[in-house]
Amino acid sequence: MNVLKKNLVMVRKSILLLFCVWGLNIYSQELPEIIPPSPNAASLGQYADIPVSNYTGLANISIPIYTIKSGEIELPITLSYHSSGIKVAQEASWVGLGWALNAGGMISRQVRGKDDFGVETGGGSGFITYPDIPNSETINDFLDEENLFYYRNTYAGNHDTEPDFFYYNFLGYSGKFIYEKRSTGSLNPISILQNNLKFVHVENHWEVTDGNGWKFYLGTREITQNFGSERSGITSPEYVYGPTDTSDEGVTTAWYLDKIITPKGDEINFVYTSSSRRSCSQVSFSESFYKRINFEGGLNGVIVSDLAPENINSFSASMQQTKEVYLQSIIFNNGQVNFLTSNRKDIRPPRSQSYKLPKLGSIEIINPHDKVIKKIDLSYSYFQDVPGGSENTNKLRLRLDQVNEKFWNPTNQLYISKPPYKLEYDSGNLPEKTSFSVDHWGYYNGKSNHNIPHPGYRIPIRKLTPQVLDTDGEVVFPGANRESSFEHMGVGMLKSIQYPTGATAHLNFEPNHIELDGMIVEKTLAFVTDYPLGSATVIQKEKTFVLEEPSRVKLSFSFVNHSYGVNGEENINNISVFDHMIARLEQVSGGVPINFKPDQNIQSYHDIKFVDLPAGTYKLTALTPSDRYFEIQMGATHKVREEHTSIYTLPGMRIQSIDLKDESETMLKRTKYEYTNDSGRSSAKLLSGSSYDYKTFLRGEGENATNWCLPIGTDDPESYCWQATYDVKTSNSVLPLATSASGSPVGYSQVTIKQENERGESLGKSIYYYKNFGEHPQLDSFYPNIPNYVFLDNGQLIKEEHYNRANTLVHLKEYGYKKAALKNIRGLKIYKFQNTQIENRDVKPYNIRSEWWHMDKEIETTFDIHGNHIITDTITYSYENQNHKNITKTIRKNSKSKELVSLNKYALDYSQGSNIVYDKLVEQHMLNTIIEQETRSNNQFISKQHTVYKDWGNNVSENNKLILPEFIQTDKSRGNNSSVNTFEDRIIFNKYDSSGNLLEVSMADGTHTSYIWGYNNEYPIAKIENARYAQVSNYVENLKTKSNIDNDRTVGSIGNEGILRRDLQALRVAFPNAMITTYTYDPLIGITSITDPKGYSTYYEYDIFNRLQYIKDADGNLVSENKYNYKN
């Protein structure tokens, strides 16, 4: 869940908790109700409507498995499908390609540079153990000896100047965090989108605490080893295998969730397999091509060809070997969930190993008496599997076909199945996982990127590095075609889900794309050259072009003086450059020409000018004397809009429509998604582009140099310093892929959702507007792997409009947001190429931004069916304490000038030391706990409530203190006196057990109500009104024991459940003046009986699928019945 939305929901739930769950009205005498879970009828069609993330166009496809409920904790177990598309190198998870099992959580990590926690032999250290990065904003800062020492150590590989990226995902929380170094020397893991999560890393495990004081322990580690090789000057890389055994532990790439525990002691534990089996990824390749484009310095400018060759080609291959972690069981208060595996054949083990890796075969839900109450079987096949074919792990991909719920029938001792979820996929074939037929983002593009020769430079074949075209579409760097393909991107995608009800959701996906009505492109008007005498290069010294209309023209000029004449006798200093060349643009009909000329005798000169020219015919001229070794290039370009409409395919897939049909394929409902703005143009934005080239420098000394190489141009005859500039083209984009659209590279500013009924008639539409900004590089020039400047508010909903079937606006909501608590975490990269001397321009510092965004306004306008305005409600939210990031004031105004103000106070709003219990709330990170609430209407006091908390001692599971309410108080002064304590007690919480369950509660000066908890302290089994807990305590242990051994379902006093009812009846007899209500249960299924204070029992019966079927009275008479028909 989005953390910002989660905070709003939390506040609203807190208000409900105090005013509804506790049943509290400050002027009433009602006590809070402890209500057992009600026996709800199953909802057969609740999964037929597939929610969609409108901003990204991703369908949120999931299959529910089971929801664990243990005290306050609810943990849903689901299978979810990521609908962004299948990438060529993507391996299937243990539940199938594109699918993931959500049953716990993890913190994963992207190591950047070195392991942040690492301390190496010889003094090498990770980011968190190394001194702060210097602030070298000027050349003098850079030349500071201490700073230079820092940079040299970093370049030598001794230290780490880049924070690792950590990604978390558990129990509704997801995001990214890094380590912030504080000036005090302390370390602070901080979320990129700030929230109330507290991360602590101790001895290779994590303890995370949320704002409610819930703790998440993550310590089971996934270990990954990387194996690779790199070579230069070769035509193909070696195929790399990892060794079958190694003493190198590798690096921790993920920590899995081991335990959840609440402040009350509710607990869930996760158990994983401890296997030595490891999986191997397919080998991945990368390429880099270096071409020298400039050389300076050296002895008389002579290029040191053996040290600075014209071309350098680099190939690398890598493979990861991972000690996988597989969930084995989840253990909670009244049962456990087991995950059973079987072998798969699409993932390869390490070389020379023959074992198979596991896939998830089935899931079992076990009750406290070790009985399976539900089983889920998963059925698979493989993409591109041929009967009798070989097990080619490079080609096969695990495919999830069916999910089948089964229930044990004790009558015939067999499982009975519901109709399964059936899954169908696109029938197209993906290439092998190591195929080079990939676009910039790794999706299949159907292009043949093999054996593309380079005709000019003798550079080896390019299979991954993208080709480069000039403005006329001519190839200047032949390489791979990495453009996205509209036709191929959806290969292997999920097409439909048939539900157990018989209904089928048909999923119609399409690639993200933009409809372009004539792209603005830079078009070449003319290009002229003149080269030295004897050059084999084609020379065109003059060219004319016509401008049909006034235009802004870009003129580019390049000049090189090769320093000698035809006979090689003249020195550069004796040649008058500007007397021996012509570089000119002139209008044929006359006018003042535009000339390019260096203003002094120099070796090279480059210039660009923009000129506004009227319509007409022009001539471009480049001319050098025949006896001079000069080289001139001159070009003219301008920007024009193409006339034709084109579709530009963007990475990833989006949902186009969802058709819901019944089992006879009759249409029930269609939902369509349109991604255009009000003018009909696409609202898509590619949040970051790709770039595959950058500049790097090679510097060094000649063989006869005696001094340390000084900067180029230094007057030192003993230092033959030289510098070569290289243009680098690489197979991996130097720009990082965008992630600010919830991990998607594409976001949409406006999305329209249209609903149609079975006859194709409109049911209305909704339009959603989102913040949507493209990421951009932090530095002026591209450098590899520098994080982008990211807009963390991307995807925030700005406005939503809802129209009826007559296309009339009936409901409008607008949202405003504020940013606070901005932090910049500094990182640094040093770009060096084959030598150790560092210059200022090699050092590239950058910032990673962390921000706190919160909603500060909602405006809701309602219209009648004719579109006439009825009323507008405006809600503003104030967050006056960034330390707890909770809403402190809510103001609701309507168009009738009525205003309602709600004020909240939390533990951190009180000064430290003013209340020892508040300090303990802060110590346990229970920052979201509301201490005080006040409500005013039109500045008139309505109510004020204060909750007094108490330390009730340790809970059963941890050394944490049970900090729970002792009193709920109201303001007897009605807000007229805030200077003194005018609160009076209204409700008294007299006693809790060690699990935080309420045992006794009373109104001030009123009667007491007590509760007895059973079934491992999970459910209330008795509510005793007009009795204190101490009075009934002698009966408690016996009743608890009887509830814990209740393993059947009976009527009256038969069986173990009947024995529990009999002993509960004895309690009723022992306290004739009390009103006693008692309950029995089948844990994990539901309540089985309720006996009211008059002694009348009502029984609840469930069918073989654990759904409520009958409600009967004590005499077996039917009160109500639920029938389940698998039909829409």
N, C-alpha and C positions, 0 to 999 in steps of 0.2 A: 504494500500500500504506500502511496506517496506520503512521505513523512509529514508534509505540510497539512494535507487533508487529514492525516491520522491524528494530528494534534487537535484540529477542530472537532473531530469526532470524539476524541477523548474528553474534551471539555463538556460537550453536549451529553456524553454518557455519564460524566461525573455529576452533572446537574440531575439527570434522571436517577442516578443512584441515590442521591440524597433526598430527592423529592418523590420518587416513585418506588424504587426497590425497597427503600426503608419505609415507604408508606407514610412519609412524614409531612404533616401540615403543622406549621408552628402554632396554630391556634386550635388544633384538634388534640385528642387524647389517644391517637392511634399509635400502636407499636409497629415496628418493622416486621414484615412477614418473611419467614424462611419458607419458601415454596419449593416443593420437590419438582423435579423435571416432569413435565406433563406428557402423557402418551399421545404424541401427535401422529396423525395418519401420514403415510408416505406420500410424497408428491411425485407423480410419475413423469410429469412433463417439464420439470424444472430445469433440465439441462438442454432443452431444445433450442432456447434462445442463446446464441453465442455472442458474448460481449466482444466489442472491438475497441482497441485503442485508436481513437479517431486521428490523433495527431500523427501517428506513424502508419496508420492503415493496417496494423497487425491484428489479426483475429486472435482472441484469447481462448484458445481451444483447450478444453480440459475434460478429463473423465474422473469423476469422484470415486475414490476407493473406500475410504472410511475416515471418520473424524474421531480422534481420541479426545475424551473429556476426562480430565483429572483435576478435581477442584476447580480453580479459576482457569486452568490451562485448557485451551481448545486447540488441537493440532490437526488440521485437515491433511489427509494423505490423498494426493491426486496424481494423475498422469497429465502432463501438459505438453502441447505441441507448439513449437516455435515456427510461425508461418512466414518468416522472412525469406525462405528459400533454402535450398540445399547447396552447399559449397562443394567444389570438386574434392578437396582434400579432407572433407569432413568425415570423421568416423562416427558410427552409430553408437549411442550410449547403450547401457545394458538393458534398456527397454525399447530400443529401436531408433532408426534414423529420424532425427527431428524431434524425438520425444524425450522427456525428462521425468524422473520420479521426484516428486516433491514430498519429502517425508522427514524433514529435519532441517539441515542447512549446513553452511560452511563459510569460512573465510578463505578465499583464494588469493593468489599473489602473482603479480608480474614483476619479476626481478629486473631492475634497471641498473646496469653496472654490476655492482656486487650485492651479495646478500646483505640487507640492512642490518641484520643482527650478527653478521660474521665478524670474527676476530681471527686473523690468520697468523701463521708462523712468520716471523720476520717483521711484524708490525703492521701488516695490512689490516684494514678495518672497514666495516660497513658504515653506511650513512649516519646512523644514530650514535656511533661511537667516535666520529671524527669531528674536529673543530669546525666552527661555522665557516661558511663560504665568505671570502673577502668581498668587500664592496668596491670593486675596481671600476669606477665610472670614468676615470680619466687615465691618460697615459702615465701620469705621475703616480697614481694609485697602483697601476700595474707594475711599474718599475720598482716599487717598494720591495726591499730585499725579502721581507717576511712573506709578502704575497707571492713573489716569484718562487720562493722555496715551496710554498703550498702548491702552486700550479705544477712545478716540476715533479713533486711527489705524486700528485694526482695522475699526471701523464705517465709516470713510471708504473702505474698500476697498484700503488701502495694503498690508495684510499678511494673512497666512494663519495662522489659529490651529487649523486642523483637519488632521490627518494624512491623506493619501490612503491608500486601501486597495489593496494589491498582492496579486494572486493568482497562485500558481505551480503549474505542472503539467508535469512532465517526468520520464521514466524511473522511474516509480513514486513519485515525490515529488509531493505536492500539499498545498496549504495556503494560508495567508494571512499576510502580514506588513505591518508598518508601521515607520515610523522612530521610534526612541526618541532623545530628546535627553538627553545625559548632562550632569551638572553640570560636567564638564571642558570642555564645549563640543564634544566629539566626537559624531559621529553613528553610530547603531547600528541597522541594519535588524534587526528582531527578529520571529520568527514568533509568531503568536498562540498556537499550540501549539508550545512550544519544542522544538528538536531541534539537531542538529549541523550544519545547513546554514549556510554563511557567505555573505552577500550583499554584494557590493561594486558600487557604481554609479560608473562613470567615463565621462565624455564621452558620455553618452546610450547607453551599453550596460552590460550586467550581466555580472559574472563571479561565478558561484555555485560554491562548493566544498562537497562533502559530507564526511562524517567519514572516508571512505576516501581522501580526497585527489583524487577525481575532480572535474574542472572542467567546468562547463557555461557556454558563452559565448552570450549572447543579445543581439543587436544589430540585427537587421533589424526596422525599426519599422513599426507600423501607425499611420497618422495619421488622426485624426478631427476634422472641423470641425463645429461646432454652429451652426445658424441658427434664429432664433426671433423671435417678436414677442409683445408683451403689451399688452393694452388693457383699460381699465376702462369700465364703463357701456355695453357693447355686447351685442348679443343673440347674436352668433356670431363666433368668431375668424376672422381672415383665413387663407386657405390659404397656407402659407409654402413658397417654393422657395429653395434655395440658388443662388447665382450659378454660372454654368458655368465661371468662371475667377476666381481670387482670389489675392492675394499673401499672404494670411494662411496660415501654415503649419499652424495648428491645434495640437492637443495629441496627444502620444503616448499611445495607449490600450493598446498591447501591444508587447512585444519578443519576437521569435521566436528559437528555438534555432538557433544557427549552427554550433556545434561541441561535441563531447564529447571529452575527452581524459583518459586515466588517467595515474597517476604513472609507469607503464611506457611511456607513449607511444602506446598504442592510441588510435585516433582515428576519429571519424565526422564528416563535414561535411554541412551542409544548405544547399542552394542554392534561392533563391526567385526568382520572377518579378519583374522591375523594370518594371512597367507603370504608366502614368499613369492607367489606368482607375480610376474611382471608382464606388462604389455609393451609392445614396441610400436611406435608410430611409423608410418611410411617415410621414406627418405625424402626430404625436401631440398630443393636446389635454389641457389641464388647466383646472380652474375653481376659483375661490375666491369665497365669499360672506361679506361682513362685515356684521354687524348690530349697531348700537349698543345696548348693554344698560344702560349707566350713564354719567352725566356728572357731573363734580365741578369746582368752581372757577369760573373765569371771573368776569365782573363781575356780582355779585349772583346767581350761579348760572345766568345766561342761556346757553343752548347756542349756541355759535358754529356755526350750521348749515352755513355754507359751508365751514368748516374741519373740522367733525366731522359729516358727513352721517349720516342714520340708516342708510342702506344703501350699501354699496360693493361692486360686482361686478367681478371680474377674470377675464379669459380669456387663455390663452396657447396658442401653438402652437409646436412645435419639430420640427426635422428634423436628422438627422445625415448627413453626407457623409463616406465613409470611403475612403481609399486602401488598398484591400485588399492582403493579402499571401497569395500562393499558393505552396505547396511545389512546386518543379520537379524536384529530384533529391536523393537522399541518396548520398553518395560514401563508400565505406569501402575497406578494404585490398584485398579481392579482387573488387570489383565495384561496382555502383551500382544504385539503384532510381530509375526515372524515372516522373514523374506527368504524364500527358497530359490535356489539357482539350478540351472542346467548349463551344459556346454554350448558354446557358439563357435562358428568357423570363419568369421570375417575379421578377426583381430589376430595378429601374429604375435607369438611369444618371442623371447630373445632367440637369437640364432643357436641352433643345435638343441633347443628345447622342444619337446613334443607335446607338452600339456596344452589344454584348451583354456581359454578365458571364459568367465561365466556370463550368462544373461539371466535376468530375473524370470523365473518360471511361474511362481505362484506366491500369493500373500495369504497368510492365515491370521485370523483374529481369534485370540484365545481368551476365555473368561477365567475368573479366579480359580475355577476348579479344573483347569486344564482341558476344557472342552472347546473344540473348534466351533464357533458360532457362525462363522462366515469364511469363505475361501474365494479368492479371486485367481483365476487361471489366465495367463497371458499366452496367446498363440502367435507364432512367428513363421515367417519364411525369409527369403533373401532376395533383394533386388538383383536381377541378372543371374539368378541361379539356374543352371541347366541340369535336368535330371541326369545323374551319372557323370556330371562334369567335375573338374578338379576344384579343390578348395583354394581358389585364388583370393588371398586376403586383400590384394590390391584392387580387386574388382567387386567382391561381394560386400553388401551392406545389409545389416540386420533390419528386417521390416516387421513392424507390429501389425498383425492382421485382426485379432479379436481380443476382447477383454470380457471374461465370463464370470459372473457372480454365482457362487454355489453355496447351498445351505444344507446342513446335515439333517437328515430325516431319521430320528431314532426308531421309527416304526419299522422301516425296512433296512436300516443301517446302510443307507446309500445317500450320496449327495444329489440334491435336486437343483437344477440350474434355472436361472432366469434366461430369457433370450439375451444373447450377447450384444455388446457393442461391436459392430463390423466396420472396418476401415478399408477404404479404397484409395488408390494413389494414381498419379499420372503414369501412363504406361511407357513413356520415353525412357531411353537408357542413358545413364550417366557414364562418362568415360572412366578410365581407371583413376585412382586417387592421386597418382603422380602425373596425370596429364597436364600438359602446358596449355590446354584449351580453356583458359580462364580469363575473366575480365580483371579489371583493376582491383576488385574486391574479392576475387576468388570464386565467383560464380561461373558456371559453365557457359561458354559463349559459342561453342561449335566451330571455332576457328582452328585451322591446322597450323600450329606454331612450331613445326619441326623443320629442320634443315633449311633455314632461310640464310643464304650466303650473303656476305658483305662484298660488294664488287670492287671496292676501292682500296681498303686499308690492310687487307690480309688479316682482318679480325675474325676470330672464330665465329661459328654459327651462333645465332641468338635465338633462344627458345622462349625466353620470358621477358626480356627487356623490351619495352614498347618501341615501336617504330616512331620516327619523327618525320612529320611532313612540313613542307614550307607552305606559304599562303596560297600557292597555286595547286596544292595537293601533291606536289612532287616529293618523292622519298629522299630525304637527306641523311637519314640514319635508318637503314633497314633493320627491322626487328620484328617482334611479335605483335600481332593484332590483339590488343587487350581491351577493345571496346565491348560494352555490354550488348547482349543479344536479346531482343524482345522475344524471339522464338524459342530460345533454349533455356532461359533463366528458370522457368517453372518446372523443369524436368524433375521427376521424382517427388513432386509435392502431393500432399494429402488432398483428395478430391471430395470425399464425402464421409460422413459418419452416420451409420444406422444405429438408432437408439433401441434399447430394450422395448420401448413402447411400440416399435414398428415405424416410427417417423424417421425420415432421413433428411439430414442437413447437407445440401449440395453446396460446396464451397467453390466459388468461381474467383480465382486469383488472376492478377495480371502484374507485369513488372511495374515498378515505379517509373514514371516517365513524365516528360514535359512536352506539351504540344507547342511548337515554336512557329509562329507566323513570320518567317523570315528572320534568320539569325543575323546579328550584326557581326560581320567578319572583316578582317583586314585583308585587303586585296592589293596585289602587286600591280602597279601601273607601269613601271619600267625598272630595269636593272642593267647597269653598264659596268664594264670592267676593262682595265688595261693592265697587262702583266709585263714582267721583264722580258727583254729580248731572248728568244730561244725557249720560252716557256711552252709546255705542251698544253696549257690550259686554253680553252676556247675563249677568244676575245671578242667582245662586242662593245665598241667604243661609243656608239650613238644609238639612241632609240627615242622615237616620238610616241606620245600618247595624247588622248583626248579626254578632257573633262566636260561632261555634258551639262553640268551645273556647278555652281560655286562649291568648293570643297576645302576642307582642311587636309593638307598633305604632309605626310611625315617623310623627311629626307634624311637618309642615313649615309654616312661617309666613313670610309676606312682607308688609311694610307700607311704603307710600310716602305721605308728607304733601306734597301739592302746594302748600302754603304760602299758600293764600288761601281765603276762604269763598266762598259763592255770589256775593256782591256784590263780591268782590275787594278788600275794604277792610281786612281784618285781616292783620296781619303774623304770620309763623310764631311769633315769640317770644311772642305774646299768646294762642296756642292751647294749651290743656292737652290733649296728645295722649291720655294715659291716661284722661281723663274723657269722651272722646268716641268710644270704640270698644269693641267686644266681639269677642274671638276665643277661643272656648271649646269644649272637649270635655267632655261630661257623660254619665253613665249615666242612661238614662231612668228607671230604678227608684229613683234616688237615689244619693247618694254625693258625694264632694268633687270639684268640677269642676276641670279643668286649664285655666288661663288663660294667654294670651300678652299681655304688655303691655310696651311700652318703659318704661324707668325714667327717661327724660328726654325733653324736647322735641327730637326729632331729625327729620331729613328722611326717612330710611329706616331700616328695621330688618328683619333676616332671622334666623331661628332654626330649629333642628331639635332635636327631643327624641325619645328612645325610651322608651316606657312599657310595662310589663307589665300587661295588662288581663285580668280574668276574663271568662268567657263572659257574654254579655248583649247588650242593645240600647243603642246609643249615638247621641248626636246631636252633630253638628258645627255650630257657629254662627259666622258672620262678619257683623258689623253695624257700620255707620258712621252718624253723624247725617246727616240730609238736607241740612243747611246747611254741611257741611264737605267739603272737597275731599280726602278720604282714599281710599286704595286698599288693600284687604285681600285676600289669598289665603291659604287654609289647606287642607291636605290630610292625609289619613290613609291609610297603606299598610301592608301586611304581606307577609311572604314565605310562600308556600305551594308545595307540590309538586303539579304537575299529575298527574292520574290516568292519562292515556293514555301509551303507549309511543310514542316518536317516533325517527326517524333524523335526526341532524344531519350534513349533508354538510360535510366538511372539504376543504381544497384538495389537489389532486393525486390521482394514481392509485396503487393498490397491486395487487400480484399476488394473485389469489384461488386459482388453480390452474394447473398446467401438465400438459397431457395429451400424452404421447408416443405416437404412433401410427405403424404401418408404412405402406407405400405403398398397401395396400388399406384403410386407415383402421381397422385392427384395433388396439384399445388394447393398448399394451405396458406402460405404467406411468403412474400418476397421482400427482402431488405436490400436496397441499392445504395452504394456509396459513390459520391462524386467529389472530386478533389480540385474543383475549380473555384475561382473567385467570382465576384459579381459581374465582371466583364467577360466571363467565360474562359479565361486563360487559366492554365494550371497554377495552383498555389504551392506546388512542390518547391522545396529548396534543398539542394545538395549541400549539406552542412560543411563539408570540406572536400576539396578537389584532390587530385593526385599530381605529383610531380616526380619525375624520375632522373633529374639531373641537377647537379650542383657544381660549384667550383671548389677546388682544393689546391694547396700549394706544396711544392717540394723544395726545400731549401738545403743548402749545404756549402761545403768549402772545396776549392780545387786541391789537387794533390800537393801543391807547394805552399799552401797557406800555413802561416806560422802563428796567427792570432785566432782567438775565438771569433767566429763569423759575426760581423757586425751587420746592422740593417743595410739593405741595398742603398747605394748612393754614398755610403761613408767613404771618406777619402783616406784609404789605408791601402797602400800598394802591396803590403804583405798579406792582405786578406782577400783571396780570390773568391769572394762570396757570390753565390748565384741563386736564382729563384726561378722555378718553373711553375707556370699556372696550368692546371689540368681541368678540362671539362669532363665530368664524371657522369656516365649514364649507368643506371642500375635497374635491376629487375624488381626491386622493392621500392614503393613510393617513399620519398624522403619526408613527406607530410604524413603525420599519423592519421588513421581513420577516425572520422568523427564519431562521437559517442553521446553527444548532448541531447539527441532525440531519443532518450530512453534506450540508448545503445544502438539505435538505428542510424544509418548514414543519411537518411532523408526524413524531413519533417514537412508537414502541411500547415499552411497558415489558415486555410478555410476548408471545411469538410461539410458536405450536405448528406444527410441520411434520409432516404425516402422509403416509406412503407406502402406495400400494395397487398390487397387481399387476394383470395383465390381467383377472383375474376379479373385481376389486373387493375382494379380500381384503387385510386389513391386513398390512403388512410392518413395522409398528412406528411409533413417533413420537419426535420430539425436541422439547423445550421449552427456549426460550432466554429469559433474563431480562436486561434492560438498565437502565442508569441512564437516567433520562428526566425532566428538569426543565424547566419552562417558563421562557422568558426573561421579564424584566420591566423596565419603564422605570427608569432611574437616578434620575429626579427625581419628586417627589411629584405634580406636574401634568404633563400631556402637552405637550411642545414638539416641533415638527417636526424630524425627522432627527437626534435625539439617539440615539446607539447604545444598544441595550439592554444590560442586565446579562446576560451569556451564561454558561451553565454549559458549560465546555469539556470536561467529562468525559461529556457526553451521548453515549450510544451505546456506552459501555464495557460489555462483557459481564460480568455478575455471576455467572451460574450457567447451566449447561446440564445437562439431564436427558435420558437416552436410554432408551427403553422397547422391549422386544421385541414381537413380534406378539401375545403373550398379555397385553400391557399391564403387564408387570412391569419395574420399574426395574432396569437392569443396569449403568448407568454414570452417574456423577455427577461434574461438575467445577465448582469454585467458584473465583472470582478476587477478589483484592483489589488496590487501587491506592493510590498516594500522590501527593500534590501537593507541588511544591517550586518554588523560584525564581520566586515571584510578583512580577510587575511591573505597575505602573499607568502607562500612558502618557496624559498629560493633554491634553485637547482643550478647545475653548471655542467657543460660539456666542453671538452677540449678536443679540437679537430686537428690532428697531426697525421702526417703522411710520411712514414719511413725515416724520420730523423727526430732528434731529441730537443732541438732548440725551439723555444716557445716565444711567440710574439703576441702582442696585444690582441690582434685580430683572430688568433687561434682560440681564444677564451670566449665562450658564449654562455653568459649567465641567462637564466630565464626564471619566470615566476609561475607557480601553480596556484590558482586562485581558490579560496574557500569562502563561501558566502552563506548567509542565513537569509532565506526568503520566507516571508509570511504574508498571508492574505490580510489586507487591511480594510477591504470594503466589498460588500455585495449589494447590488441594486436589483430589486425584483419588481417587474411591472406586469400587471395582469390586465388583459383586455377582454371584452365580451366577444361573442361569436361574430360580431360585425366589425371587429377591430377597433372599437371605441375604448379609450382608456378608462379603467375602473379605479385602480389604486396602485400606488408605488410604495414599496417597503425598502428602506435603506438600512443596512447593518454595517456598522464600522467596528473594527476590532483594534484594540490597543495592546501592545506587548511592551510593558514598561520596565521589564527586567530581563536583559539578555542572558543573565546567568541561568534562568530556568526556561526561557523561551515559551512561556505559556501565556494564554490570553488573560489579561488583568482587567480589561474593561470591554464591555459590549454595549453598544448604543443602537437601539432599533427605533427608527422613525418611520412613520407612514405619511401619506399625502394628506391626512386629516390632522396633521400637527400633533399627533400623539407620540410620545417618546418614552421608551422603557430602557433603563440603564441597569446593567448587571456588573457588579464589581467582585473580583476574586482575589484572594490573597493566598500565598503559598509559603512554605517554610523559609525559602530564601528571601522572602520579603520582610522577614524579621531579622533584626541585628543578631549576629552570632553571639551566643552566650546569654541572650535574653530569655531563652526557654530551652532547657536541657533536652526535652523530647523533640523539639523542632530541630535541634542540632543533630539528634540521632536520625531523624528523617533524612536530613541532608547527607549524613554519613552513609546511610544505606541507599543513597541516590534516589529517594522517593520524591523527586522534584515535582511531579505532577499532582501530588496530593493536595487537595484544596482544604485550607484551614478555615477560611471565612468567606461568606458570600453575602452580598447585600443587593437588594433590588429597589429601584426608585422609578416612579412613573411621573412624568412631567415635573420632576424635581421634588415629588412628594414621596416620603418614606413608605415603602410597602413591607419589606421584611429584611431581617438581618439574622444570619445564623452563623454560629461559631462551633466548630468541632474540637473538642479537647481530646488529644491523643495521649496514650499511656504506653510505657514500656512494660509489656506483660511477661517478659522473660524470653528465653530461647525457644525457637521452634524445634520441631522433631528432627529436622534434616540438617540444619546448619547452626552455626554459632550466631547467626543473625538474630537480632532481637525482634520479637513480635510487637510492632508498633501499630496499635489498632485503636479505634475510638473508645473513649470511656464515657464521655458525655456529648450530647448535642444540646447546645444552648441557643436561646433566642434573646434578642435585645428588648428588654422590658421598657426601655425609654423611648422606643419607636424612633430611634435615630436622633433624638433631640439632645443627647449628651454623649459626646465622643471622648471626653477627657477622662472619664472614669469608667471602671468596669461595671456596666449595667446589664450584663448577661445573667440569665437564670437558667438552671438546668431544666430540660424538657424530657429528654430520654436518657436513661442510664444503661450502659452496657456493663453488666455486673461480672460476667465471667466468659472466658474463652477456653477452648482446649488447646493442646500444643500444636494442633494443625490450623489454628486460627478460626475454627468453627465457633459460632456464637452458641453459648450454653445457656445464658440467662440474660434477660433484658426486661426493663420495666419503665413505665412512665414515672416521672418524679411524683412521689406520694401516691403511686398507683399500684396496681397488682403486678405480679411478676409472671413472666412466661419463660419456661425452660424447654430445652431441646435435648434429645438424645440422638447421637449419631451412630450409625452402624455401617455394615458392609465396608470394612476397612476405613471407617471415618469419612466415607464418600457421600452418603445420603442421610438425611434426617429420617429416623424411624419412629420418632414420637415427638409430638408437640403437647406440652403440658401447661395449660393456662391456670393461673391461681396456685402456683406451687414454685418454691425456690429449688434450685438445682441441688442444694445440700440435702433437701428432703427426699429426693428421688435417687440420690447417688448410690445407695445400696443396691439398686436394681440395674445400674448401668452396665457393669462388666458382664453380667449374665446375658443381657440383651445384645450386647456387642458380639459376644461369642456365638450366640444363636444366629445372629444375622450373618456372621462370617461363614458359617457352615451351611447356610441355606443354598442348596444346589438343585432345587426342584421347583415345580410350579403346581400348587395344589389349591384346594378350596377347604375352608374350615380349618380343622386342627390336624389334617392329614399331612404326613411327611415333614421334612425339616422346615419348610415354610410354614406349615401348620403349627409346628412347635413354637416358632417365633411368634405367630399370632396369639397362641395360647398364653405365652409369657407376657406379651404386651397387654392382653386382657387382664392378667393378674395385676399389672400396674394400674389399670383403670379401676379395679376393685379396691386396691389399697388406698386410692385417693378419690373418694366419692365426691368431694367438694371441688375437684378440679375438672376442667373440660379438657379431655385428652383425645387427640387425633393420632392414629398410628398408620404406618405405611410399610409395605413390603415391596421387594424389587427382584427383577432378574438383571443383575449388573450387565451393562453394555447393551441391554435391550430396552428396558423400560420398567415403569411401575406396574406391579401386578395386583395390588389391592390397597384400598383406603378404607379405614374404619373410622366413622365420625364419632363425636363425643357421645352420641346416643347409643353407640354400639352397632350401628348398621354398617355392613360391609358392601363395598362395590368392587367387582373383580374385572380385570383387564386381561383379555386373551389375545395372543399373537399368532399369526399364521407361520408356515414353515420358513417364510422369508423374513421373519421377525418384524412384520408390520402389524399394527393394531388392527384386529379383526372384529372382536366383540367386546361390548361392555355389558356386564350382567349384574343383577342384584344378588343378595345373599341366598335367595331361593333358586338361583339359576335362570331367572327370567331375563329375556333379552331386553336390554335398555336401548342399545344402538348397534349398528353393524356397518362395517366398511367393506365394500366390494371393489376389487382391483381388476380392471379390464385393460389389457395392453392394446389400447386403441385410442387414437386421438379423437 
